[in-house]
Structures are given as C-alpha cells and as structure tokens.
Amino acid sequence: MEEYYEAPSSSSFSSLSITVEQSQPQAPHEALFLVLAYLPVYELLLMSQVCTTLRDAVNKDVLPWLNIVVERPLSSKLSDEILMKITSKANGRLKTLALINCVHVTNQGLQRVIEQNHLISKLYIPACTSITPEGVLRAVETLCQGSHPLSTLRINGIYNIQKEHLDVLAFYLRKNRSPEEQQRQQPIYYHERDNLSVFKHGESQRIIDLEICPKCFEVRMVYDCPKGECKRRELPQAQCRGCSFCILRCENCGRCLGSQETEECACADMLCIDCWLQEFPKCSFCNKPYCKQHTNWWSTCSESEFLCKVCEENSHGYTYTDEIMPNPNIPMDAAESDLEQFKLKEYQL
C-alpha cells in the first residue's frame, strides 16, 4: 500500500526561525605587528588595507619605515614625489634605502631624501638608470659627512661609472673605517647577485659592490668562485675571479665553467653538469631545464609532461605554418602569394 506525506504549508514555515551566529571581529595577532618592520613597501601597503588596526600601525608607527625596500611591482611606478612621501614617514630616522630598478627616481629626488635622512647606513640603488654617477657621488658625500657613515653601497646598473668615480666613492666610504675593516671583503657569488636578503641582513661586509675587473679592467661586479679547488688557491687574484663578461659561471651554483662542463638551459642560461643533472623538471621535447632564476617560465605543464617556452612557440609555429601553407593544386595570383610569404617570414622572426 502506498503512503502519502503531506508537505508542510507556508504557514508552518513562517513559525520557523533561523539563528545565525555572527562572529565578532577580533584584533590581529600580535605577531603581525612584529613582522611589519621586515616587509617591503608593497607588502606594507597591502597590510594597511586589511583592517583599521593594521592601517594605523602602518601609517602612525615609525618602525616599519626605518628600512625602506622598493621592488617590483612598485619600482616602475615610483617617482621622486612618491619617494619623498614614503621616506617622510621615517621622520628623518631612515636607516636603509633600497630602490631596485626604480628607473624614474632622479638625482634630485635621491638627494632630497638623503638631505633629510642623515642616518642612512645602507644605500641600495641598482639599475636606477635615471641616477647618474654625479648623483651617486653627491649622495655619498652628504652621507659620509655625518657621525653615522655609510657602510654599504650597491650601485650596479648605474650607467657610465668610471674608474675615477669608483676611486672617489672608495675614498668617502673608507674615510671613517679602520684598516682592518677596509681589508675585510666578503666574497660575492654570481648566483647570489640578486639576493636582497644578503643585503638587508648585513651578511655581506663589502663596502661597495663594484670594482675593477682583473681581466678586462672595467668597472663591474667581480664575482668569486665557490668551487672548492678555486677557494684553496694561494693567489689572492684567482684565475677564475672576474666579471660575468670575462668568466662564464653556472647560474645555479655560481662556479666557474670550463668548455667541457657547460650545459645550456631552456632560458639560454648556462649550468654546470652537476646542476643540469639535478635540475628538474626538464622539457619533454628538448630535454632542457630552466635555471632557478626562471623556474616560472614553463608554458604548459601537466602531470606527464612539461614544455618550455621555446618549444611551445615552435610547436605553434609549425601548426601555424601548416595552416597557412597554400594548397599546391589550387592556383594563386601574385598578390596572394606575396602576402602568404610575408606572413611566414613575419612569424618566423
């Protein structure tokens, strides 16, 4: 026998009440306030948008602004005016100023910040191409006049720095240092050249990052070799010590490379054989890996295969060429033939 159930009426629904518990807003964890002083400017701005408590901590506290680090994606948008507003939050107590690839910051903008922050001990302005060697000299001279001398300077990527500029910078930077401190030079390794944490945490004791290359005698970054047999050499100027133009080095470990121990990556960088064998994954088509600097360059990947950008573009090029190749059995006038040849040449370039 079939049983029937009567659906509840609309009046019965009206008698039901649903209780929703709303969670009360809570203050951020205390550990977050300790982290603020170690964040770059971009992360600081993001934290200020989380809640009013963090916004007040970022805007009203001086501590997060004592060490200012501007990197991507803000570096391309930073101007002299914005830099002045950001550095003014330190109230003249700025200790570290790191501007990475800030191409719109000029000599005038840098000097205005320097004149209002004489406590800067670390100045890091690599690839700030709008700053000239004369602007660097003026800034360093201003900072070295006070009782808190500049301890670290990074200017790799500034155009037209000559040996004369380097000599003047070395004179200012070593003026208030003991002979022991002047001779203490920690090695710089090629694979750590973009490691900003080394600069921020004071692990590198180098006063300035540029020097005269012993191979080509140009003002460039000179790298040491971390390879064991090169470290044990008695001569201070090892044969494999030089700039990146003179000595080929592994992108992952920084060791010098010989002609018989070089392997190319999919990104066109070079690896030693040991790093090439250890680096995974490799492209399923050309069997080349990416170096550690370009591990995010994989175009397509799945559970079973990886494809580098070059092979991915080549694969589309072959498909594109096959699709636009005319049928030889169908006649084509001169204009259409020239157009198809132009398409082919343009895509191959």
C-alpha positions, 0 to 999 in steps of 0.5 A: 500500500502506498503512503502519502506525506503531506508537505508542510504549508507556508504557514508552518514555515513562517513559525520557523526561525533561523539563528545565525551566529555572527562572529565578532571581529577580533584584533590581529595577532600580535605577531603581525605587528612584529613582522611589519618592520621586515616587509617591503613597501608593497607588502606594507601597503597591502597590510594597511588595507586589511583592517583599521588596526593594521592601517594605523600601525602602518601609517602612525608607527615609525618602525616599519619605515626605518628600512625602506625596500622598493621592488617590483611591482612598485619600482616602475611606478615610483617617482621622486614625489612618491619617494619623498612621501614614503621616506617622510614617514621615517621622520628623518630616522631612515636607516636603509634605502633600497630602490631596485630598478626604480628607473624614474627616481632622479638625482634630485629626488635621491638627494632630497631624501638623503638631505633629510635622512642623515642616518642612512647606513645602507644605500641600495640603488641598482639599475636606477638608470635615471641616477647618474654617477654625479648623483651617486657621488653627491649622495655619498658625500652628504652621507659620509659627512655625518657621525653615522657613515655609510657602510654599504653601497650597491650601485650596479646598473648605474650607467657610465661609472668610471674608474675615477668615480669608483676611486672617489666613492672608495675614498668617502666610504673608507674615510671613517673605517679602520684598516682592518675593516677596509681589508675585510671583503666578503666574497660575492657569488654570481648566483647570489647577485640578486639576493636582497636578503644578503643585503638587508641582513648585513651578511655581506661586509663589502663596502661597495659592490663594484670594482675593477675587473682583473681581466678586462679592467672595467668597472663591474661586479667581480664575482668569486668562485665557490668551487672548492679547488678555486677557494684553496688557491694561494693567489689572492687574484684567482684565475677564475675571479672576474666579471660575468663578461670575462668568466662564464659561471653556472647560474645555479651554483655560481662556479666557474665553467670550463668548455667541457662542463657547460650545459645550456638551459631552456632560458639560454642560461648556462649550468654546470653538469652537476646542476643540469643533472639535478635540475628538474623538471626538464622539457619533454621535447628538448630535454632542457631545464630552466635555471632557478632564476626562471623556474616560472617560465614553463608554458604548459605543464601537466602531470606527464609532461612539461614544455618550455617556452621555446618549444611551445612557440615552435610547436605553434609555429609549425601548426601555424605554418601548416595552416597557412601553407597554400594548397599546391593544386589550387592556383594563386595570383601574385598578390596572394602569394606575396602576402602568404610569404610575408606572413611566414617570414613575419612569424618566423622572426 
